Amino acid sequence: MTYPTETFTHSDIWATTADLTILRHKLLDLFCQLAYQEGDFLLSSGLRSSYYVNKTQVTLHPQGALAVGRLLFPLLPVDTQAVGGLTMGADPIVTAVSIVSVYENRPIPALIIRKEAKGYGTRAYIEGPNLPEGAKVVVLEDVVTTGQSALKAVERLKDAGYTVNQIISLVDRQQGGGELYQSAGLKFETLFSIQEVQERYQQLAK
């Protein structure tokens, strides 16, 4: 796939603009141009959908990853000691936020949570730096549907002795995930609702 010419023509703005509203608009356009698709799809949740958000087209895109890190970092509570997420959707997201945190003079390590414990070595569920007992971790997610993936990451982190009170996603499909997190006593934030993505997608298609 070739990326839109505009994406690279003004690529410096992704790194240099101090206006996060502009950056958010550009990231939304990138989701619409590269990730959002309409058709008949089977989701990881087992549900069928008339649309799909192929999020890695954005989170593994150079400017997309940078924007993700820059936009999610300010949403983290000041006492955040790490960010984590379930492999593999969250892997590029936690990495991007961790890298951006260094440039913000507030280094925050990234944790990757396996779906199954690795079958060798430490047999751990969690990969990344060792943190003190009770360390405060924010879970990051790409696209939330039913909410089960991020909730599994929360459970793994809590089992490891960490404190988790918040989940942040890039896109919320608004199909029950937010309500699930609320019932579990977790704060939930998202960069984009699916309605916002779809509305912008239609505007760009005209």
C-alpha positions as CSV (number, residue, x, y, z in Angstrom):
1,M,0.0,0.0,0.0
2,T,1.2,3.5,-0.8
3,Y,0.7,6.2,1.8
4,P,-1.1,9.5,0.9
5,T,1.3,12.1,-0.6
6,E,0.1,14.6,2.0
7,T,1.3,12.4,4.8
8,F,4.9,12.9,3.9
9,T,4.8,16.3,2.2
10,H,4.3,18.0,5.5
11,S,5.9,15.3,7.7
12,D,7.7,17.8,9.9
13,I,4.5,19.0,11.4
14,W,4.0,15.6,13.1
15,A,7.1,16.2,15.2
16,T,7.3,20.0,15.5
17,T,3.7,21.2,16.0
18,A,3.0,22.2,19.6
19,D,-0.7,22.2,18.9
20,L,-2.1,18.8,19.8
21,T,-5.5,19.7,18.4
22,I,-3.9,19.9,14.9
23,L,-2.0,16.6,15.6
24,R,-5.2,14.9,16.6
25,H,-6.9,16.0,13.4
26,K,-4.0,14.7,11.3
27,L,-4.1,11.3,13.2
28,L,-7.9,11.1,12.6
29,D,-7.3,11.6,8.9
30,L,-4.6,8.9,8.9
31,F,-7.1,6.5,10.5
32,C,-9.6,7.3,7.8
33,Q,-7.1,7.1,5.0
34,L,-5.3,3.9,6.0
35,A,-7.1,2.0,8.7
36,Y,-10.9,2.3,8.3
37,Q,-12.5,-0.2,5.9
38,E,-16.1,-1.1,5.1
39,G,-17.4,-4.5,4.2
40,D,-18.1,-7.8,6.0
41,F,-15.6,-8.6,8.7
42,L,-15.2,-11.1,11.6
43,L,-13.8,-9.4,14.7
44,S,-11.5,-10.9,17.3
45,S,-14.4,-10.7,19.7
46,G,-16.3,-13.1,17.5
47,L,-18.8,-10.5,16.4
48,R,-19.4,-9.7,12.7
49,S,-19.2,-6.1,11.6
50,S,-19.9,-4.0,8.5
51,Y,-16.6,-2.1,9.1
52,Y,-13.1,-2.8,10.4
53,V,-10.3,-0.6,11.8
54,N,-7.0,-2.0,10.7
55,K,-5.2,-0.1,13.4
56,T,-1.6,-1.4,12.7
57,Q,-1.7,0.6,9.4
58,V,-1.6,3.6,11.7
59,T,0.3,2.5,14.9
60,L,3.2,1.0,12.8
61,H,3.2,4.0,10.4
62,P,6.1,6.4,11.3
63,Q,4.1,9.6,11.6
64,G,1.1,7.7,13.0
65,A,3.2,6.1,15.8
66,L,4.7,9.5,16.7
67,A,1.3,11.1,16.9
68,V,-0.1,8.3,19.0
69,G,2.7,8.7,21.5
70,R,2.4,12.5,21.6
71,L,-1.3,12.4,22.0
72,L,-1.6,9.6,24.6
73,F,1.3,10.8,26.8
74,P,-0.6,13.9,28.2
75,L,-3.5,11.7,29.2
76,L,-1.4,9.8,31.6
77,P,-1.8,10.7,35.3
78,V,1.3,12.3,36.7
79,D,2.0,9.3,39.0
80,T,2.0,6.8,36.1
81,Q,5.0,4.4,36.5
82,A,4.5,2.4,33.4
83,V,2.2,1.8,30.4
84,G,1.2,-1.7,29.4
85,G,-1.1,-3.6,27.0
86,L,-2.0,-6.9,25.6
87,T,0.1,-8.2,22.7
88,M,0.2,-7.5,19.9
89,G,-2.2,-4.7,19.2
90,A,-0.9,-2.6,22.1
91,D,2.8,-3.3,21.5
92,P,3.5,-0.4,19.1
93,I,1.3,1.9,21.2
94,V,3.0,1.4,24.6
95,T,6.4,1.6,22.8
96,A,5.5,4.9,21.2
97,V,4.3,6.4,24.5
98,S,7.4,5.3,26.3
99,I,9.7,6.8,23.7
100,V,7.8,10.1,23.7
101,S,8.0,10.2,27.5
102,V,11.8,10.4,27.3
103,Y,11.6,13.6,25.2
104,E,9.1,15.0,27.8
105,N,11.7,14.4,30.5
106,R,9.4,11.9,32.3
107,P,10.6,8.5,31.2
108,I,7.8,5.8,31.5
109,P,8.7,2.2,30.8
110,A,6.5,0.0,28.6
111,L,5.1,-3.4,29.5
112,I,3.9,-6.1,27.1
113,I,1.4,-8.6,28.4
114,R,1.3,-12.0,26.7
115,K,-2.0,-13.8,26.0
116,E,-0.4,-17.0,27.3
117,A,2.7,-17.4,29.6
118,K,5.8,-18.0,27.6
119,G,6.8,-21.7,27.6
120,Y,10.5,-21.2,28.6
121,G,12.8,-19.2,30.8
122,T,10.8,-17.2,33.4
123,R,7.4,-18.4,32.0
124,A,6.2,-14.9,32.6
125,Y,3.0,-13.2,31.3
126,I,4.6,-9.7,31.4
127,E,7.6,-8.6,29.4
128,G,9.5,-5.4,30.3
129,P,11.3,-3.8,33.2
130,N,10.7,-5.0,36.7
131,L,8.7,-2.5,38.7
132,P,8.2,-2.1,42.5
133,E,5.2,-3.7,44.2
134,G,2.1,-1.6,43.7
135,A,3.5,0.4,40.8
136,K,0.8,2.4,38.9
137,V,0.3,1.1,35.4
138,V,-2.1,2.6,32.7
139,V,-3.3,0.0,30.2
140,L,-3.3,1.2,26.5
141,E,-5.5,-0.4,23.8
142,D,-5.8,0.1,20.1
143,V,-9.5,-0.5,19.3
144,V,-12.1,-1.3,22.0
145,T,-15.1,-3.4,21.2
146,T,-16.4,-5.6,24.0
147,G,-13.4,-4.6,26.2
148,Q,-12.2,-8.1,27.0
149,S,-8.6,-7.7,25.7
150,A,-7.7,-4.7,27.8
151,L,-9.5,-6.2,30.8
152,K,-7.3,-9.3,30.5
153,A,-4.2,-7.1,30.5
154,V,-5.5,-5.4,33.7
155,E,-6.0,-8.7,35.4
156,R,-2.5,-9.9,34.5
157,L,-1.0,-6.7,35.8
158,K,-2.9,-6.9,39.0
159,D,-1.9,-10.5,39.5
160,A,1.7,-9.3,39.2
161,G,1.1,-6.9,42.1
162,Y,0.7,-3.7,40.1
163,T,-2.0,-1.1,40.5
164,V,-4.2,-0.4,37.5
165,N,-7.0,2.2,37.5
166,Q,-7.3,3.4,33.9
167,I,-7.5,2.2,30.3
168,I,-6.9,4.5,27.3
169,S,-7.7,3.5,23.8
170,L,-7.2,4.9,20.3
171,V,-10.7,4.1,19.0
172,D,-13.9,3.0,20.9
173,R,-16.4,1.1,18.8
174,Q,-18.9,1.7,21.6
175,Q,-20.1,-1.9,21.8
176,G,-19.9,-2.4,25.5
177,G,-16.2,-2.0,26.4
178,G,-16.6,1.3,28.2
179,E,-19.5,0.0,30.3
180,L,-17.4,-3.1,31.1
181,Y,-14.5,-1.0,32.4
182,Q,-16.9,1.2,34.4
183,S,-18.4,-1.9,36.1
184,A,-14.8,-3.0,36.9
185,G,-14.1,0.3,38.6
186,L,-11.7,1.5,35.8
187,K,-11.5,5.0,34.3
188,F,-11.8,4.8,30.5
189,E,-10.7,7.4,27.9
190,T,-10.5,7.2,24.1
191,L,-8.9,9.4,21.5
192,F,-11.7,8.8,19.0
193,S,-15.2,7.4,19.0
194,I,-16.1,5.2,16.0
195,Q,-18.7,7.8,15.0
196,E,-16.0,10.5,14.7
197,V,-13.9,8.2,12.5
198,Q,-16.9,7.3,10.3
199,E,-18.1,10.9,9.9
200,R,-14.6,12.1,8.9
201,Y,-14.3,9.1,6.6
202,Q,-17.4,10.2,4.8
203,Q,-16.2,13.8,4.5
204,L,-12.9,12.7,3.0
205,A,-14.7,10.4,0.5
206,K,-16.7,13.3,-1.0
